[in-house]
Amino acid sequence: MLLKDIFAFGEVSLINEGRSNKTTKFRGVFSEAERPNGNKRVYANSLLKREVSKLQGQVQERRLLGELDHPADEVVHLGNVSHIITKLHMDGNLVMGEGEVLNTPSGKVLAELLRAGVKLGISSRGTGSVDLDESGSNYVVGENYNMITFDMVSEPSSQDAYPAVAESKRLQLQEARDPIIAELEHHHNDRYYITALKRRLGKI
């Protein structure tokens, strides 16, 4: 199951603004443990600490790439890469991070948004399972969680506007099919109405 969780930066801290051939860099809180997020999911501190530790190799080798907006799968698509994560560590229950904006098409858009002070969200992307907690109101992320990267996304007025979990293929197909069915029914009703009208006109 693909898990995507958004954490609002609020005031994004720019290390510099990318002038004089300098790279645009940013820092902030990337995620938080032990508290329900906007998707009502809870990550254990030990789980995030494990995953942050696991990603250190990619950070050191400059291989932890992120995208502008979420893709529909767990693959990092190089054509949409906008930034690289350069630092990642735990500070209590907070996952703190830093990143550099890359000089790619998506990176140029991201740099301009950051310089303009646009409020953005940093969104973790990973795979794993979730279970309801004892209260039945939140979801606990399972030990099989695998953190992939952090993407930059626009922040909606409510974090609940983001889907809690990437939907199953069946639901995706259903959502795609519903408007088509509605349109076909609309045209069917139109044809039925026209046919009935012709019959009535024929009797006048």
Secondary structure, 3 states (H helix, E strand, C coil): CEEEEEEECCCCEEEECCCCCCCCEEEEEEEECCCCCCCCEECCHHHHHHHHHHCHHHHHCCCCEEEECCCCCCCCCHHHEEEEEEEEEEECCEEEEEEEECCCHHHHHHHHHHHCCCCEEEEEEEECCEEECCCCCCEEECCCCEEEEEEEEECCCCHHHCCCECCCHHHHHHHHHHHHHHHHHHHHHHHHHHHHHHHHHHCC
